[in-house]
């Protein structure tokens, strides 16, 4: 016979797992987006500097 406590504990563990996984995915995508933006800005800065010469 399964205790209701174990069912609740399993549900909480599943919710936490989904929450942590979602957070990791969000942070990974945010870092990727920021890195792309920084690289684009660096490329644009190099182009504008090269045009002035």
C-alpha positions in Angstrom: 0.0 0.0 0.0 1.4 3.4 -1.1 1.3 6.3 1.4 -0.3 9.6 0.2 2.9 11.3 1.5 5.0 9.5 -1.1 2.7 10.6 -3.9 2.8 14.2 -2.8 6.6 14.0 -2.5 6.9 12.5 -6.0 4.7 15.3 -7.4 6.8 18.0 -5.7 10.0 16.4 -7.1 8.6 16.4 -10.6 7.5 20.0 -10.4 10.9 21.1 -9.1 12.6 19.1 -11.8 10.6 20.8 -14.5 11.2 24.2 -12.9 15.0 23.8 -12.7 15.2 22.4 -16.2 13.2 25.4 -17.5 15.5 27.8 -15.7 18.6 26.2 -17.2 17.1 26.4 -20.7 16.1 30.0 -20.2 19.6 31.0 -18.9 21.3 29.1 -21.8 19.2 30.8 -24.4 19.7 34.2 -22.7 23.5 33.7 -22.7 23.4 32.6 -26.4 21.4 35.7 -27.4 23.7 38.0 -25.4 26.8 36.5 -26.9 25.4 36.9 -30.4 24.5 40.5 -29.7 28.0 41.2 -28.4 29.7 39.6 -31.4 27.5 41.6 -33.8 28.4 44.8 -32.0 32.1 44.0 -32.1 31.8 43.2 -35.8 29.9 46.4 -36.5 32.5 48.4 -34.5 35.3 46.9 -36.6 33.5 47.7 -39.8 32.9 51.3 -38.9 36.5 51.7 -37.7 37.8 50.3 -41.0 35.6 52.6 -43.1 37.1 55.7 -41.4 40.6 54.9 -42.5 
